[in-house]
């Protein structure tokens, strides 16, 4: 027997901005299907839109075939549409919007024709000085077709290329003007280039397959196309791939790093390695730390799928309390899910998760989740567990409380929308109906990544590695 949880779970939570993928096959083999599968592996990083842009390095110079659209990868790309694309070099993108609206013109990769040729650019991250840069470009004649900061980057690269000896030099010169988070994958006529901001907010890695190279946001996308992981792109590094191989410029690499800690808690797939750290092991460690800091007598430890599962296992390992599966997740709920009218929502839309009554009935349950944002989802999950017969529900969160907005490409709302902003832990516990509540301590975050101190935890601590903008730049990126 099962109980259901309302659909609010679908939309509430923290979202990543996007994922990027690029591949160059030196033998001239078609790479379109590889980009498709790479994007499929990165689908968790963005479900609003996606796109592929490809070219043939042996064909007409500057000819780029692109297909973009709103929706999931398997919705936008059909067998018929994929057949119309071909090339041995290409880039792909999946998107969830933070800066710039969710509209067709904001889909990526962006394809730019300019005097030196053609660029196709895919961007993960968010700039904090995008408005100033956009104004500067606009006053010198730039006409913008989108409301995303990625177009600002593309225009700057094109302008810098007019006076640079190479595309990679133009990209490096552009990087010196950018402030914020960006991992870029860029295709030109005969080059594939990857670049990562000097703080390393967003991940980017390099793989090799046969006679060619792959760039991707996460290593799980390399696995999806049978590419061997080579290494991560260093924060501040520009990597250029051409027929002669791979070349690197590390002149912008700096000592201070600020990698997003939430990649390990939630964003990245558990089978990925990000900056030499296993995401799965990070989540196991988060659960162990929670068991050490917030022990409680109980019968079962359960995880809220998907990112809560590994942390729940870690809690079980550390505490000795049995791990169990209490939720069955419907994996087929995509962004095209038809939302009912508000009046019907509470009573009729119950499709995302089911609670296994036979597992939790009569049991004291420790429920592990990755975060609490507004609190409505957590309240419903706790209520459904108790309705299914759980005698106690103790909530443990594998991240610290969200207190501050993120300006670097993570969709953390402003403070007034965050339940922890105006409530104590005890008050949140009461609001969500839990018997107890414990968060991971900010002081122990480095233990998730082998003691590395080079991470960004600004959404928890307010310690921004770059001065935040004076106005909220998220949402519609337009005047």
Legacy VTK file of the C-alpha trace (Angstrom):
# vtk DataFile Version 3.0
C-alpha trace
ASCII
DATASET POLYDATA
POINTS 479 float
0.000 0.000 0.000
1.263 3.491 -0.853
0.545 7.098 -0.005
1.221 9.953 -2.409
2.930 13.303 -2.150
1.695 16.421 -3.868
3.238 17.835 -6.981
4.780 20.790 -5.230
7.831 18.573 -4.969
8.261 18.958 -8.716
8.876 22.685 -8.724
10.248 23.465 -5.270
13.915 23.074 -4.648
17.224 24.378 -5.884
18.015 24.239 -9.581
21.282 24.325 -11.489
21.583 26.681 -14.430
22.890 24.326 -17.098
25.303 21.756 -18.432
27.734 21.960 -21.355
29.260 19.378 -23.668
31.656 19.501 -26.603
33.430 16.960 -28.806
35.945 17.012 -31.659
36.610 13.827 -33.645
39.849 14.175 -35.602
39.013 11.210 -37.846
36.009 13.079 -39.213
33.371 10.763 -37.725
29.959 12.249 -37.000
29.560 13.412 -33.388
25.871 14.338 -33.254
24.718 11.173 -31.510
27.544 11.521 -28.989
26.451 15.057 -28.135
22.891 13.802 -27.749
23.921 11.103 -25.279
26.235 13.499 -23.490
23.380 15.943 -22.988
21.125 13.104 -21.899
23.653 12.324 -19.141
23.615 16.005 -18.118
19.819 16.352 -18.194
19.696 16.759 -14.404
21.533 20.075 -14.766
18.757 21.701 -16.810
15.336 20.667 -18.065
13.959 23.840 -19.641
15.732 23.823 -22.982
18.585 22.229 -24.885
20.512 22.550 -28.110
23.216 21.137 -30.378
25.459 22.977 -32.844
27.799 21.032 -35.150
30.202 21.693 -37.992
32.386 19.760 -40.405
36.031 20.806 -40.177
36.575 19.501 -43.717
33.462 21.149 -45.128
32.581 24.764 -45.973
34.284 27.031 -43.448
31.930 28.620 -40.998
28.899 26.481 -41.798
27.174 25.516 -38.561
24.064 23.380 -38.274
22.117 23.929 -35.072
18.952 22.633 -33.484
17.570 24.082 -30.260
14.262 24.002 -28.472
12.284 24.143 -25.262
11.994 20.865 -23.404
13.947 17.777 -22.454
16.656 16.258 -24.643
14.449 13.421 -25.860
11.637 15.889 -26.621
13.652 18.401 -28.641
15.747 15.875 -30.575
13.800 13.286 -32.549
15.316 10.649 -34.868
14.236 12.732 -37.879
15.677 15.999 -36.551
18.954 14.398 -35.503
19.464 13.047 -39.034
19.522 16.619 -40.366
22.599 17.415 -38.281
26.072 16.147 -39.092
29.631 17.131 -38.320
32.807 15.997 -36.604
32.959 18.903 -34.136
30.156 20.259 -31.999
28.837 21.635 -28.735
25.670 21.028 -26.764
23.797 22.594 -23.875
21.017 21.882 -21.377
19.531 24.853 -19.536
17.658 25.880 -16.462
17.272 29.663 -16.413
18.507 31.898 -13.604
19.568 34.989 -15.550
17.324 35.474 -18.566
13.815 34.181 -19.040
12.721 30.725 -20.073
12.065 31.517 -23.734
13.094 29.960 -27.063
15.472 32.793 -27.998
17.487 32.142 -24.833
18.279 28.542 -25.712
21.906 27.599 -26.282
24.394 27.037 -27.865
24.527 30.582 -29.195
25.738 30.705 -32.804
27.465 33.937 -33.791
28.605 34.901 -37.297
31.203 37.650 -37.362
34.021 38.947 -39.542
36.501 36.277 -38.408
34.127 33.353 -38.879
31.562 31.577 -36.752
31.377 30.774 -33.056
29.057 28.405 -31.209
29.101 28.955 -27.458
27.644 27.032 -24.510
27.854 28.599 -21.041
27.248 27.311 -17.526
27.200 29.946 -14.801
26.203 33.524 -14.135
28.089 36.816 -14.446
27.765 39.476 -11.764
28.894 42.321 -14.053
26.770 41.360 -17.065
24.609 44.493 -17.005
27.597 46.836 -17.079
29.215 44.861 -19.904
25.971 44.771 -21.834
25.586 48.546 -21.559
29.149 49.068 -22.809
28.523 46.827 -25.803
25.143 48.380 -26.564
26.603 51.883 -26.642
29.093 50.764 -29.279
26.435 49.276 -31.526
25.780 45.751 -30.284
22.230 44.542 -30.842
21.170 41.773 -28.473
18.868 38.983 -29.557
18.525 37.319 -26.144
18.202 38.277 -22.479
21.019 36.015 -21.260
24.484 36.985 -20.092
25.983 34.289 -22.327
25.396 36.556 -25.331
27.524 39.219 -23.667
30.375 36.704 -23.461
29.938 35.751 -27.126
30.012 39.401 -28.270
33.099 40.175 -26.181
34.952 37.186 -27.615
34.055 38.244 -31.179
35.296 41.781 -30.550
38.488 40.635 -28.874
39.153 38.264 -31.769
39.469 41.238 -34.141
42.710 42.269 -32.439
43.938 38.899 -31.084
46.164 36.453 -32.955
43.971 33.471 -32.060
40.552 32.596 -30.719
42.000 31.250 -27.490
43.798 34.565 -26.896
40.530 36.401 -27.522
38.797 34.166 -24.982
41.519 34.815 -22.411
41.271 38.575 -22.977
37.501 38.329 -22.556
37.900 36.384 -19.314
39.842 39.306 -17.855
36.701 41.436 -18.229
34.252 38.924 -16.789
33.282 38.711 -13.121
31.354 35.714 -11.905
30.872 32.084 -12.776
31.417 30.540 -16.180
32.422 27.258 -17.668
32.485 27.652 -21.435
32.644 25.247 -24.347
33.203 27.047 -27.653
33.392 25.743 -31.213
35.032 27.561 -34.115
35.728 26.286 -37.620
38.558 23.978 -36.553
38.899 24.348 -32.799
37.088 23.228 -29.670
37.871 25.380 -26.644
37.016 25.004 -22.981
37.427 27.732 -20.358
36.706 27.939 -16.659
36.540 31.068 -14.514
39.489 31.634 -12.156
37.442 30.744 -9.064
36.214 27.508 -10.636
32.602 27.958 -9.563
31.289 25.522 -12.170
32.886 22.203 -13.117
34.400 21.252 -16.468
36.393 18.171 -17.382
38.316 16.683 -20.319
37.939 13.223 -21.816
39.468 11.328 -24.716
37.789 8.890 -27.062
39.681 7.208 -29.876
41.210 9.994 -31.973
39.411 12.930 -30.414
38.580 14.849 -27.254
35.498 15.617 -25.205
34.669 18.493 -22.834
31.805 18.146 -20.361
30.361 19.625 -17.188
30.570 16.252 -15.450
32.476 13.014 -15.860
29.214 11.031 -16.075
28.762 12.547 -19.560
32.168 11.162 -20.567
31.063 7.723 -19.418
27.886 8.053 -21.494
29.909 8.372 -24.716
32.606 5.856 -23.723
35.289 8.511 -23.321
38.173 8.135 -20.906
38.411 10.790 -18.199
41.687 12.693 -18.580
41.453 15.494 -16.015
39.477 18.500 -14.845
39.966 21.863 -16.489
41.747 24.005 -13.911
39.979 27.134 -12.639
41.280 29.977 -14.819
42.533 27.613 -17.535
41.816 27.858 -21.260
42.056 24.534 -23.109
42.302 24.521 -26.912
41.754 21.349 -28.931
42.675 21.121 -32.612
43.986 18.447 -34.951
47.418 18.701 -33.338
46.005 17.740 -29.952
45.274 19.617 -26.754
46.941 22.858 -25.654
46.601 24.778 -22.400
46.944 28.364 -21.197
47.109 28.707 -17.403
48.144 32.359 -17.207
44.869 33.297 -15.458
45.060 30.499 -12.881
45.032 31.932 -9.355
45.590 30.486 -5.897
42.148 31.303 -4.525
39.393 28.902 -5.575
35.633 28.988 -4.918
34.150 25.791 -6.301
30.424 25.433 -5.655
30.013 23.109 -2.668
26.425 22.374 -3.684
27.705 20.383 -6.671
28.646 17.681 -4.165
25.525 17.974 -2.028
22.941 18.067 -4.802
23.713 19.188 -8.358
26.129 16.638 -9.755
25.163 13.064 -10.483
26.458 10.642 -7.828
28.453 8.719 -10.449
30.441 11.846 -11.349
33.816 12.948 -10.054
34.180 16.717 -9.738
37.674 18.149 -9.209
39.072 14.762 -8.201
36.340 14.112 -5.633
33.689 11.397 -5.892
30.237 12.965 -5.569
28.886 9.712 -4.147
31.563 9.614 -1.451
30.846 13.259 -0.592
27.203 12.422 0.057
28.089 9.361 2.105
30.358 11.610 4.185
27.558 14.179 4.612
25.366 11.456 6.094
28.136 10.287 8.417
28.668 13.864 9.639
24.939 14.255 10.288
24.921 11.055 12.349
27.842 12.356 14.392
26.337 15.808 14.942
22.639 14.950 15.212
22.157 11.400 16.542
18.687 10.186 17.481
17.107 6.867 18.437
15.112 5.479 15.537
14.249 2.314 13.621
14.983 3.334 10.031
17.026 5.799 7.989
15.460 6.781 4.648
16.536 9.174 1.906
14.430 11.517 -0.201
15.384 10.602 -3.783
17.653 11.120 -5.431
20.391 13.106 -3.703
19.201 12.180 -0.213
19.740 8.452 -0.755
23.537 8.335 -0.487
23.511 10.673 2.517
20.959 8.384 4.167
23.265 5.434 3.591
26.096 7.391 5.197
23.918 8.139 8.220
23.056 4.440 8.449
26.713 3.371 8.203
27.737 5.780 10.974
24.778 5.219 13.312
24.178 1.505 12.790
20.480 2.211 12.196
18.956 0.222 9.334
18.742 1.907 5.919
15.484 1.422 4.033
13.756 2.595 0.884
10.629 4.514 1.865
9.931 6.384 -1.367
9.168 5.251 -4.885
9.926 7.991 -7.372
8.118 8.449 -10.661
11.002 8.946 -13.079
8.790 9.998 -15.982
7.683 13.405 -14.715
9.365 15.927 -17.006
8.969 19.631 -17.531
6.002 19.045 -19.842
3.925 17.753 -16.933
0.501 19.415 -17.184
-0.071 21.459 -14.056
-3.726 21.547 -12.989
-5.530 24.647 -11.903
-4.633 25.777 -8.398
-8.026 24.720 -7.025
-7.394 21.128 -8.150
-3.727 20.914 -7.220
-4.009 19.767 -3.612
-6.606 17.091 -4.276
-5.768 15.609 -7.656
-2.090 16.001 -8.522
-0.175 13.302 -6.653
2.366 11.850 -8.981
5.951 12.579 -8.013
6.651 10.347 -5.005
4.902 7.493 -3.257
5.535 6.514 0.349
5.813 2.786 1.026
3.443 2.335 3.955
4.634 -1.211 4.648
8.141 0.102 5.270
7.415 3.011 7.608
4.241 2.016 9.454
4.853 1.853 13.187
8.477 2.949 12.780
10.563 5.851 14.046
12.014 7.261 10.847
15.065 9.433 10.176
14.449 11.207 6.867
17.494 12.587 5.013
17.111 15.299 2.381
19.626 17.584 0.667
18.081 20.947 1.582
15.074 22.905 2.767
14.289 25.957 0.657
10.812 27.332 1.358
9.736 24.426 3.525
6.504 23.469 1.761
7.955 20.300 0.241
9.536 19.159 3.489
6.262 19.722 5.346
4.382 17.585 2.846
6.930 14.769 2.887
6.866 14.655 6.697
3.070 14.695 6.702
2.858 11.890 4.167
5.273 9.743 6.172
3.147 10.245 9.286
-0.045 9.585 7.356
1.573 6.339 6.228
1.972 5.338 9.880
5.437 6.544 10.884
5.333 7.165 14.634
8.178 9.709 14.546
9.886 11.577 11.698
13.304 13.065 12.431
14.547 15.240 9.560
18.257 15.572 8.808
19.509 17.889 6.058
22.819 17.207 4.285
23.521 20.933 3.814
23.475 23.972 6.117
20.430 26.280 6.137
20.030 28.502 3.062
20.302 32.102 4.228
21.561 34.090 1.236
20.859 34.231 -2.512
23.355 32.863 -5.034
24.562 35.094 -7.873
26.737 32.518 -9.614
24.244 30.321 -11.443
22.364 28.501 -8.697
18.687 29.257 -8.305
18.650 30.039 -4.568
15.802 32.511 -3.924
16.183 35.842 -2.162
16.205 35.833 1.626
12.544 36.595 2.208
11.619 33.368 0.384
13.990 31.167 2.397
12.426 29.509 5.413
15.708 29.662 7.380
16.045 33.418 6.846
13.340 34.364 9.364
13.039 31.175 11.412
15.211 29.297 13.883
15.887 25.582 13.467
13.328 24.910 16.211
10.718 27.008 14.400
11.428 25.294 11.071
11.076 21.929 12.779
7.651 22.959 14.023
6.603 24.398 10.646
7.441 21.194 8.744
5.912 18.993 11.450
9.051 16.999 12.248
9.890 15.506 15.639
13.426 16.866 15.359
15.543 18.671 12.781
19.283 18.840 12.234
21.377 20.496 9.524
24.935 19.851 8.393
27.243 22.408 9.988
28.891 25.040 7.779
32.146 24.335 9.615
32.223 20.745 8.342
31.596 21.358 4.635
35.263 20.949 3.740
35.097 17.358 5.008
32.842 16.560 2.038
35.736 17.308 -0.325
38.712 15.798 1.467
39.442 18.914 3.522
39.776 21.221 0.511
39.075 24.816 1.586
38.710 26.209 -1.940
34.927 26.194 -2.178
32.049 28.682 -2.216
29.442 28.411 0.544
28.009 31.936 0.162
24.385 30.739 0.076
24.931 29.366 3.595
27.467 31.798 5.064
27.082 35.058 3.149
30.828 35.001 2.434
30.809 35.830 -1.275
34.164 35.273 -3.036
33.262 38.142 -5.398
31.426 41.246 -4.261
27.759 40.591 -5.077
25.892 42.992 -7.362
24.050 45.890 -5.775
20.849 44.810 -7.509
19.409 41.350 -7.977
20.648 40.366 -11.434
18.780 37.097 -11.485
15.533 36.552 -13.362
14.869 38.586 -16.494
18.216 39.932 -17.685
16.838 42.975 -19.418
16.009 46.625 -18.841
LINES 1 480
479 0 1 2 3 4 5 6 7 8 9 10 11 12 13 14 15 16 17 18 19 20 21 22 23 24 25 26 27 28 29 30 31 32 33 34 35 36 37 38 39 40 41 42 43 44 45 46 47 48 49 50 51 52 53 54 55 56 57 58 59 60 61 62 63 64 65 66 67 68 69 70 71 72 73 74 75 76 77 78 79 80 81 82 83 84 85 86 87 88 89 90 91 92 93 94 95 96 97 98 99 100 101 102 103 104 105 106 107 108 109 110 111 112 113 114 115 116 117 118 119 120 121 122 123 124 125 126 127 128 129 130 131 132 133 134 135 136 137 138 139 140 141 142 143 144 145 146 147 148 149 150 151 152 153 154 155 156 157 158 159 160 161 162 163 164 165 166 167 168 169 170 171 172 173 174 175 176 177 178 179 180 181 182 183 184 185 186 187 188 189 190 191 192 193 194 195 196 197 198 199 200 201 202 203 204 205 206 207 208 209 210 211 212 213 214 215 216 217 218 219 220 221 222 223 224 225 226 227 228 229 230 231 232 233 234 235 236 237 238 239 240 241 242 243 244 245 246 247 248 249 250 251 252 253 254 255 256 257 258 259 260 261 262 263 264 265 266 267 268 269 270 271 272 273 274 275 276 277 278 279 280 281 282 283 284 285 286 287 288 289 290 291 292 293 294 295 296 297 298 299 300 301 302 303 304 305 306 307 308 309 310 311 312 313 314 315 316 317 318 319 320 321 322 323 324 325 326 327 328 329 330 331 332 333 334 335 336 337 338 339 340 341 342 343 344 345 346 347 348 349 350 351 352 353 354 355 356 357 358 359 360 361 362 363 364 365 366 367 368 369 370 371 372 373 374 375 376 377 378 379 380 381 382 383 384 385 386 387 388 389 390 391 392 393 394 395 396 397 398 399 400 401 402 403 404 405 406 407 408 409 410 411 412 413 414 415 416 417 418 419 420 421 422 423 424 425 426 427 428 429 430 431 432 433 434 435 436 437 438 439 440 441 442 443 444 445 446 447 448 449 450 451 452 453 454 455 456 457 458 459 460 461 462 463 464 465 466 467 468 469 470 471 472 473 474 475 476 477 478
